[in-house]
Amino acid sequence: MYEIQFETARKMMVDCQLRPTKVTDERVLDAFGTIPREDFVGKHQRAMAYADEDLQLTGGRYLMEPMVLARLVQALNIQAKDNILVVGGGTGYGTAIVARLGGSVITVETRAQLVEKAQENLVSIGVDNAVVIKSRLVDGLAKEAPFDRILIEGSVETVPEKLLEQLTPRGTLVAVWRPAGAPIGVASIWSRSGDGFARKPLFDAQVPLLEDFKAKAEFVF
């Protein structure tokens, strides 16, 4: 009975939250319509699993609002052979989504408890092309680079150069960019441009900040 209810809620999420908000890639819609979001939250949150809002997890992580996550994933334009890095993957939901679209996925998380939980969740639903590794979020995973696509699951005040450098020459990174003091964030995509990197704004978005990506305060004399 509960399985049927969740299937219905999943379909409504796709039809009422994603399709009306410019999510048009059928591969992305299929991934969101297939992955059981309720398996990635605590038991007390399962009834809210398909709500159009961010859901708080442990360790300062959130399950990102479905619409924002879907549009970020769509912007990545993931191809079947792409190597993907997910940064701040929480309990593994975003990882499961991109794993349906790409070749291999590595997720980095800072807390051993989240690493273990995310890996358990992925195994339980049969995801066999993704692994979760303990690492500082801002460090990414240079030893496994380069990556075709990087997804940061949260808002950031800054994206470190050392993380962007882990992209392939034509690779892209997506996140919600929200500088300190800005009233709202901007979902953005970064790519190489000349000797550096360029950011292109995509749409306004309001998702919780990943503390690891707070800009360092500048001293004024």
C-alpha positions as CSV (number, residue, x, y, z in Angstrom):
1,M,0.0,0.0,0.0
2,Y,2.8,2.4,1.0
3,E,4.7,1.5,-2.2
4,I,1.7,2.5,-4.3
5,Q,1.4,5.8,-2.4
6,F,5.0,6.6,-3.0
7,E,4.8,5.7,-6.7
8,T,1.9,8.1,-7.0
9,A,3.7,10.8,-5.1
10,R,6.8,10.3,-7.4
11,K,4.7,10.7,-10.5
12,M,3.1,13.8,-9.1
13,M,6.5,15.2,-8.4
14,V,7.5,14.7,-12.0
15,D,4.3,16.0,-13.5
16,C,3.6,18.9,-11.1
17,Q,7.0,20.1,-9.9
18,L,9.5,19.2,-12.7
19,R,7.7,19.4,-16.0
20,P,6.1,22.8,-15.3
21,T,9.5,24.3,-14.3
22,K,11.4,23.7,-17.6
23,V,12.7,20.2,-16.9
24,T,12.2,18.8,-20.4
25,D,15.0,16.1,-20.7
26,E,13.1,12.8,-20.6
27,R,16.1,11.0,-19.3
28,V,16.2,13.3,-16.3
29,L,12.5,13.0,-15.8
30,D,12.7,9.2,-16.0
31,A,15.5,9.1,-13.4
32,F,13.4,11.3,-11.0
33,G,10.4,9.1,-11.7
34,T,12.3,5.9,-10.9
35,I,14.5,6.6,-7.9
36,P,12.7,6.2,-4.6
37,R,13.3,9.5,-2.8
38,E,11.6,8.2,0.3
39,D,14.6,5.8,0.8
40,F,17.0,8.6,1.3
41,V,15.3,10.4,4.3
42,G,14.7,9.4,7.9
43,K,11.5,7.3,8.7
44,H,9.8,10.4,10.2
45,Q,10.4,12.3,6.9
46,R,9.1,9.7,4.5
47,A,5.6,11.3,4.2
48,M,7.3,14.5,3.2
49,A,9.8,12.9,0.8
50,Y,8.2,14.4,-2.4
51,A,7.4,17.8,-1.0
52,D,8.6,20.8,-3.1
53,E,11.2,21.9,-0.5
54,D,14.6,21.1,0.9
55,L,14.6,18.3,3.6
56,Q,17.1,18.5,6.4
57,L,19.4,15.5,6.9
58,T,22.1,14.9,9.4
59,G,25.5,16.6,9.4
60,G,24.3,19.9,8.0
61,R,23.2,18.3,4.8
62,Y,19.8,18.6,2.9
63,L,18.0,16.7,0.3
64,M,17.8,19.5,-2.2
65,E,14.4,20.7,-3.5
66,P,13.5,18.4,-6.4
67,M,13.0,21.2,-9.0
68,V,16.4,22.8,-8.3
69,L,18.2,19.4,-8.3
70,A,16.5,18.4,-11.6
71,R,17.4,21.6,-13.4
72,L,21.0,21.4,-12.2
73,V,21.2,17.8,-13.4
74,Q,19.6,18.7,-16.7
75,A,22.1,21.6,-17.2
76,L,25.0,19.1,-16.9
77,N,23.7,17.2,-20.0
78,I,25.2,14.0,-18.7
79,Q,26.2,11.4,-21.3
80,A,26.3,7.6,-20.9
81,K,30.1,7.4,-20.6
82,D,30.6,10.4,-18.4
83,N,32.7,10.2,-15.2
84,I,30.9,12.3,-12.6
85,L,31.8,13.7,-9.2
86,V,29.1,14.6,-6.7
87,V,30.2,16.9,-3.9
88,G,28.3,16.9,-0.6
89,G,26.0,14.0,-1.6
90,G,24.4,13.6,1.8
91,T,22.5,10.3,1.9
92,G,23.0,9.6,-1.8
93,Y,19.8,10.7,-3.6
94,G,21.5,13.0,-6.1
95,T,24.2,10.4,-6.7
96,A,21.5,7.8,-7.5
97,I,19.9,10.2,-10.0
98,V,23.1,11.0,-11.9
99,A,24.2,7.3,-11.8
100,R,21.2,6.5,-14.0
101,L,22.4,8.9,-16.6
102,G,26.2,8.6,-16.6
103,G,29.0,6.0,-16.6
104,S,30.6,6.1,-13.2
105,V,30.0,8.3,-10.2
106,I,32.1,9.2,-7.2
107,T,30.6,11.0,-4.3
108,V,32.6,12.8,-1.6
109,E,31.3,13.4,1.9
110,T,33.0,14.6,5.1
111,R,31.3,12.5,7.7
112,A,31.8,8.7,8.0
113,Q,28.2,8.3,9.1
114,L,26.9,9.9,5.9
115,V,29.4,8.0,3.7
116,E,28.2,4.7,5.2
117,K,24.5,5.6,5.0
118,A,24.8,6.8,1.4
119,Q,26.6,3.7,0.3
120,E,24.0,1.5,2.0
121,N,21.2,3.4,0.3
122,L,22.8,3.0,-3.2
123,V,23.3,-0.7,-2.7
124,S,19.8,-1.2,-1.5
125,I,18.3,0.1,-4.7
126,G,20.7,-1.6,-7.0
127,V,23.0,1.3,-8.0
128,D,26.3,-0.5,-8.9
129,N,28.2,2.3,-10.8
130,A,28.6,4.7,-7.8
131,V,30.8,4.8,-4.8
132,V,30.9,7.2,-1.8
133,I,34.3,8.3,-0.4
134,K,35.2,10.3,2.7
135,S,36.9,13.5,1.8
136,R,36.8,17.2,2.4
137,L,34.3,18.7,0.0
138,V,36.4,21.5,-1.2
139,D,39.2,19.0,-2.1
140,G,37.0,17.0,-4.4
141,L,39.0,13.9,-5.4
142,A,42.0,14.9,-7.4
143,K,43.4,11.4,-7.6
144,E,40.4,10.2,-9.6
145,A,40.2,13.3,-11.8
146,P,39.5,14.5,-14.4
147,F,35.7,14.4,-14.3
148,D,33.4,15.2,-17.2
149,R,30.7,16.5,-14.8
150,I,30.7,17.8,-11.2
151,L,27.6,18.4,-9.2
152,I,27.7,20.3,-5.9
153,E,24.6,19.6,-3.9
154,G,24.0,22.9,-2.2
155,S,24.7,26.6,-2.4
156,V,28.3,27.9,-2.4
157,E,29.8,31.3,-1.7
158,T,32.8,30.3,-3.8
159,V,34.1,27.4,-5.8
160,P,37.8,26.6,-5.2
161,E,40.1,26.6,-8.3
162,K,41.5,23.2,-7.2
163,L,38.0,21.7,-7.6
164,L,37.4,23.3,-11.0
165,E,40.8,22.1,-12.1
166,Q,39.5,18.5,-11.7
167,L,37.3,19.0,-14.8
168,T,38.2,17.6,-18.2
169,P,38.8,20.3,-20.9
170,R,35.1,20.3,-21.9
171,G,33.8,19.4,-18.5
172,T,31.2,21.4,-16.5
173,L,30.4,22.0,-12.9
174,V,27.0,23.1,-11.5
175,A,26.0,24.5,-8.1
176,V,23.9,27.3,-6.7
177,W,26.2,30.3,-6.3
178,R,25.2,32.7,-3.5
179,P,27.9,35.2,-2.5
180,A,27.9,36.4,1.1
181,G,25.1,38.9,1.7
182,A,23.3,38.1,-1.6
183,P,19.5,38.0,-1.1
184,I,19.1,34.9,-3.3
185,G,21.3,32.3,-5.0
186,V,21.8,31.8,-8.7
187,A,22.1,28.2,-10.1
188,S,25.1,28.4,-12.3
189,I,27.3,26.3,-14.6
190,W,31.1,26.7,-14.7
191,S,33.4,25.6,-17.6
192,R,36.9,26.3,-18.8
193,S,37.5,29.5,-20.6
194,G,40.9,30.3,-21.9
195,D,43.4,29.9,-19.0
196,G,40.6,30.1,-16.4
197,F,37.0,29.3,-15.8
198,A,33.8,31.2,-16.6
199,R,30.4,31.1,-14.7
200,K,27.1,31.2,-16.6
201,P,23.9,32.0,-14.6
202,L,21.0,29.6,-15.2
203,F,18.1,30.5,-12.9
204,D,17.4,31.9,-9.4
205,A,17.4,29.3,-6.6
206,Q,17.3,29.2,-2.9
207,V,18.9,26.2,-1.3
208,P,20.9,25.8,2.0
209,L,24.6,26.8,2.1
210,L,27.3,24.1,2.3
211,E,29.4,25.5,5.1
212,D,32.5,24.1,3.5
213,F,32.2,26.5,0.6
214,K,31.9,29.7,2.6
215,A,34.3,32.4,1.3
216,K,37.1,33.3,3.6
217,A,36.7,36.7,5.3
218,E,39.0,39.4,3.9
219,F,40.8,41.6,6.3
220,V,40.5,45.4,5.8
221,F,43.2,47.6,7.2
